[in-house]
């Protein structure tokens, strides 16, 4: 009986990991992202600390797939995940959002510092590919969905403006809400 319990416990752990991991890149998936974002928002609120979120999208990924094949496209996603993960702090979280989109969470990181990290990610994008991104810093009162929506809006603003090739970054417009005291540098506020 004890051996069965151990075996089942191990299987449950494996399934829990699989349920929160993108099968292709090995990055956390959106389920894991939602859990981690909720934890980090609660921590940022308790500590009155900055928290930045970025959405990143590989440029012309469909064209890359069409030109090189889906297996090479998958390899580009795997290489991108590895290259970007190598540029992040241990506390930062990179997830595969879906398709060719990724999301990054930067705890204790004001927007201007997140922009510097994103510049490194853009520069590290493999196979001479480029990406666009949008960043938002938590304003101290918005929900996770509102923060993500601002970051996503900034991403689409980058796309709309055609900001590509290693410089594609747009800041989210800031919604005024009570700002924690420790958020000393808040661009656009």
C-alpha positions as CSV (number, residue, x, y, z in Angstrom):
1,X,0.0,0.0,0.0
2,X,2.8,2.4,0.9
3,X,4.5,1.8,-2.5
4,X,1.2,2.5,-4.3
5,X,0.8,5.8,-2.4
6,X,4.3,6.8,-3.3
7,X,3.7,5.9,-7.0
8,X,0.4,7.8,-7.1
9,X,2.0,10.8,-5.4
10,X,4.8,10.8,-7.9
11,X,2.3,10.6,-10.8
12,X,0.3,13.5,-9.4
13,X,3.4,15.6,-9.2
14,X,4.3,14.8,-12.8
15,X,0.8,15.6,-14.0
16,X,0.8,18.9,-12.1
17,X,4.0,19.8,-13.8
18,X,2.7,18.9,-17.2
19,X,-0.4,20.9,-16.6
20,X,1.6,24.0,-16.0
21,X,4.3,23.6,-18.7
22,X,4.3,24.3,-22.4
23,X,5.1,21.1,-24.1
24,X,7.3,22.6,-26.8
25,X,9.4,25.2,-25.0
26,X,9.4,23.9,-21.5
27,X,8.4,27.3,-20.3
28,X,5.5,27.9,-17.9
29,X,2.1,27.9,-19.7
30,X,-0.8,30.4,-19.2
31,X,-2.2,28.3,-16.3
32,X,1.1,28.6,-14.5
33,X,1.4,32.3,-15.5
34,X,-2.0,33.1,-14.0
35,X,-1.0,31.5,-10.7
36,X,2.4,33.3,-10.6
37,X,1.0,36.6,-11.7
38,X,-1.5,36.5,-8.9
39,X,1.2,35.6,-6.3
40,X,3.5,38.4,-7.6
41,X,0.7,41.0,-7.6
42,X,-0.1,40.1,-4.0
43,X,3.6,40.3,-3.1
44,X,4.0,43.7,-4.8
45,X,1.0,45.0,-3.0
46,X,2.2,43.8,0.4
47,X,5.7,45.2,-0.2
48,X,4.6,48.3,-2.2
49,X,7.1,47.2,-4.9
50,X,7.1,47.7,-8.6
51,X,6.0,44.9,-10.9
52,X,6.3,45.1,-14.7
53,X,4.7,42.8,-17.4
54,X,5.7,42.5,-21.0
55,X,4.1,40.8,-23.9
56,X,6.5,39.8,-26.7
57,X,5.6,38.6,-30.2
58,X,8.0,37.2,-32.9
59,X,7.8,39.2,-36.1
60,X,6.5,37.5,-39.2
61,X,6.5,34.1,-37.6
62,X,3.9,32.8,-40.1
63,X,6.2,33.8,-43.0
64,X,9.2,32.1,-41.2
65,X,7.1,28.9,-40.9
66,X,6.1,29.1,-44.5
67,X,9.6,29.6,-45.7
68,X,11.4,27.1,-43.4
69,X,8.7,24.6,-42.4
70,X,6.9,24.1,-39.1
71,X,9.6,21.9,-37.6
72,X,12.1,24.8,-38.0
73,X,9.5,27.2,-36.7
74,X,9.1,25.0,-33.6
75,X,12.9,25.0,-33.3
76,X,12.9,28.8,-33.4
77,X,10.3,28.9,-30.6
78,X,12.5,26.5,-28.5
79,X,15.7,28.5,-29.2
80,X,13.9,31.8,-28.5
81,X,12.7,30.5,-25.1
82,X,16.2,29.3,-24.2
83,X,17.9,32.5,-25.4
84,X,15.4,34.8,-23.5
85,X,15.4,32.7,-20.4
86,X,19.2,33.1,-20.3
87,X,18.8,36.9,-20.2
88,X,16.5,37.0,-17.2
89,X,17.0,37.2,-13.5
90,X,16.1,34.1,-11.5
91,X,13.1,35.9,-10.1
92,X,11.7,36.9,-13.6
93,X,9.1,34.7,-15.2
94,X,8.9,33.9,-18.9
95,X,5.9,32.0,-20.3
96,X,4.7,30.9,-23.6
97,X,1.5,32.8,-24.1
98,X,0.5,30.9,-27.2
99,X,1.6,30.6,-30.8
100,X,4.6,33.0,-31.2
101,X,3.6,35.2,-28.2
102,X,5.4,35.2,-24.9
103,X,4.8,37.0,-21.6
104,X,7.4,38.1,-19.1
105,X,6.9,39.1,-15.5
106,X,9.5,41.3,-13.8
107,X,9.1,41.5,-10.0
108,X,10.7,44.4,-8.2
109,X,11.3,46.0,-11.5
110,X,10.1,49.4,-12.5
111,X,9.2,50.0,-16.2
112,X,12.4,51.7,-17.2
113,X,14.4,48.7,-16.0
114,X,12.0,46.3,-17.6
115,X,12.6,48.1,-20.9
116,X,16.3,47.5,-20.5
117,X,15.7,43.7,-20.0
118,X,13.4,43.6,-23.0
119,X,16.1,45.3,-25.1
120,X,18.3,42.4,-24.1
121,X,15.6,39.8,-25.0
122,X,15.1,41.5,-28.4
123,X,18.8,41.4,-29.1
124,X,19.0,37.8,-28.1
125,X,16.3,36.6,-30.5
126,X,17.8,33.8,-32.5
127,X,18.1,33.2,-36.3
128,X,18.2,36.9,-37.1
129,X,14.5,37.2,-36.2
130,X,13.0,40.2,-34.6
131,X,10.1,40.8,-32.2
132,X,7.8,43.5,-30.9
133,X,6.9,44.0,-27.3
134,X,4.7,46.0,-25.0
135,X,5.4,46.7,-21.4
136,X,3.3,47.9,-18.5
137,X,4.2,48.6,-14.9
138,X,1.5,47.8,-12.2
139,X,0.0,51.0,-11.0
140,X,-0.7,49.8,-7.5
141,X,-4.4,49.2,-7.8
142,X,-5.3,47.5,-11.1
143,X,-6.2,43.8,-11.4
144,X,-4.1,41.2,-13.2
145,X,-6.4,41.3,-16.1
146,X,-6.2,45.1,-16.3
147,X,-2.4,45.0,-16.2
148,X,-2.2,42.4,-18.9
149,X,-4.6,44.3,-21.0
150,X,-2.4,47.4,-20.8
151,X,0.7,45.4,-21.8
152,X,-1.2,43.7,-24.6
153,X,-2.5,47.1,-25.9
154,X,1.1,48.4,-25.8
155,X,2.2,45.3,-27.8
156,X,-0.5,45.9,-30.5
157,X,0.5,49.6,-30.5
158,X,4.1,48.5,-31.4
159,X,2.7,46.3,-34.1
160,X,0.4,49.0,-35.5
161,X,3.3,51.5,-35.6
162,X,5.5,49.0,-37.3
163,X,8.1,49.1,-34.6
164,X,10.0,46.0,-35.4
165,X,13.5,44.7,-35.8
166,X,15.2,44.9,-32.4
167,X,13.6,48.2,-31.3
168,X,10.0,47.3,-31.1
169,X,8.8,48.4,-27.7
170,X,5.8,50.4,-26.6
171,X,4.9,51.5,-23.2
172,X,1.4,51.0,-21.9
173,X,-0.6,54.1,-21.1
174,X,-0.8,54.5,-17.4
175,X,-4.2,54.4,-15.6
176,X,-4.1,56.6,-12.5
177,X,-4.7,54.7,-9.4
178,X,-3.2,54.9,-5.9
179,X,0.5,54.3,-6.5
180,X,2.5,52.5,-3.8
181,X,5.1,54.7,-2.2
182,X,8.0,52.5,-3.4
183,X,7.2,53.0,-7.1
184,X,9.5,56.0,-7.2
185,X,10.1,56.0,-11.0
186,X,6.9,55.7,-12.9
187,X,7.4,56.8,-16.5
188,X,4.3,58.5,-17.9
189,X,2.7,59.2,-14.6
